[in-house]
């Protein structure tokens, strides 16, 4: 789904409740021939939409916490890898070819490509961008294996400092795996809840936006265009995301 503020979904739902209130106040005057526009049906659509939005709201926080926690794990890597390069370079017998291999791995771990002069952009919303971001973190986690293997297979690489030891980077990889999995585990139910809500609001045959816009059309046939009710209802908008 295209990037849309959650406020837009909530506004449609709130406006549905508002229109239902106006319709309820009209009483018997509101008497459409279309059963899908009956107040009872409109109230059911609103209730379902409200509940589904609440479900989304409940699942947003765990996902956000998981994303933030993953960032805490990955963000220090750039600085740490810069220092590791110096420790690796200081190792007895390390060749220029080995250093180049090291830097190739480091660029992948940092989520960077070899400089080409062409800027890149990354979107941050929606299913597609989540998948792209998740794949990037998965790839970086996988690349940690390459770094660990390079360190393990470099003769004389045995630093005294704990922060540069192979075991330290093995522990980092474990944390990276855990954090990326936590994001995936919290995104799946959130994405499912959003899909359910979006189907009710926008995509099903009798979705909220289309149905409530039809209810407005009917209201405009029974209300005086100069009345306060008509003017108030005309300001209630239902828009597809």
C-alpha positions, 0 to 999 in steps of 0.5 A: 500500500502507498505510504499514508499517515495513520492519521488518514485512516483514523480520520475516515473512521472518525468521520464515519462515526460523525456521519452516523451521529447525524443520521441517527439524529434524523430519525425516520427521515433517513429512509434509504431504499438501499439496505447497505445504507441502513444505519445499522449497516453503517454502524457495523462498518464503523464498529469493525473499522474502529476495532481493526484500527485499534488492533493496528495501534496495539501492534505498532509499538512492539514493531517500533521497539524492535526497529529501534532495538535493531538500530541500537545494535547496528548503528555502532558498527560503522565506528567499530569497524573503522577501529577493527580495520586498524587492528587488522592492518596492524596484524603481522603479515597482513597483505594489501589484498587481504586489506582490500578483502576486508574493506569489501566486507566492511562496505557490505556490513555498513550497508554501503556500496563501493563509491560510484558518485551516484546518490541513492535514496531509500523509502521508509514506509509500506510493505515494499520499503519494509521488505527492502530494509529487512533484506538489507539488515539480513544481508548485513547480518549474513556478511558478518559471517564473511568478516568472522571467517576472514579474521579466523583465517588470517594468520597471526590475527589474535588481538589482546583487546576484547573488542577486536577478538573473533568471539566478540564479533561472533557475539555481535552476529548473534545479537544482529540475528536476534534483532532482525528476527524480532523486527520480522516477528513484530512486522508480520502481525502488524502488516496483517492487521493493516491489511485487514483494516485497509480491506474494510476501509478501502478495498472490499466491495462494501468498503467504508469509504465508498459506502459512506460516500453513497450515504452522503449522496442519499442524505443530499437528496433528502436535506435542504441544501441551505440547511445547517445539517446539509452544510455540516455533512458536506464537510465530512470527507471520506478519502481512499488512501 
